[in-house]
Amino acid sequence: MRSYDASGRKAVSCAKHPGAGRARAVCYAADRNRRRQQGIDAGTRGFLTLAAVMMALGLLLLVAAPKSVLSQGVQIVKVDASILGKGYRVSKLTGRTVTNDKNEDIGKLDDVIVSQDRVLYAVLQVGGFLGLGSRLVAVPYSSLVIDDTGTKIQLPGATRDELKKLAEFKYPA
């Protein structure tokens, strides 16, 4: 049997209180259909919202929490400035002529490079005339002999032809 309320809306018996006769609780059909379309009742929606907020706050605490830092033992070494002052500035060495032990010009010091494993290499410019047609080669910096004033650089036992046979060095792009 269909029943109507005072406003003329159709009323049906609610699933909570099915009865053979009159409905003990009235659920309006429009409200029941809206709940079916929403899929989640208000209590469940509130719980899921609370759970989502708590998870977001937990993640925020994980990200923003200060991280423990392991100490990296950096040892400070005292440097004797008087010894360091007797060293060679690379900016003053570059462009200098490199000779062999026979005092023949074999090239010019173009650059000094520190490799990733902290080994020094001297980049020499060999061949060519006034920089045209020349090529760059790398030799270990330790093989160079530099006088006390830093004006004369030697590569003992090397010749211009031997240096031209070495693999050409190219600066990475």
Secondary structure, 3 states (H helix, E strand, C coil): CCEECCCCCEEEECCCCCCCCCCCCEEEHHHHHHHHHHCCCHHHHHHHHHHHHHHHHHHHHHHHCCCCCCCCCCCCCCCCHHHHCCCCCHHHHCCCEEECCCCCEEEEEEEEEECCCCCEEEEEEECCECCECCEEEEEEHHHCEECCCCCCEECCCCCHHHHHHCCCCCCCC
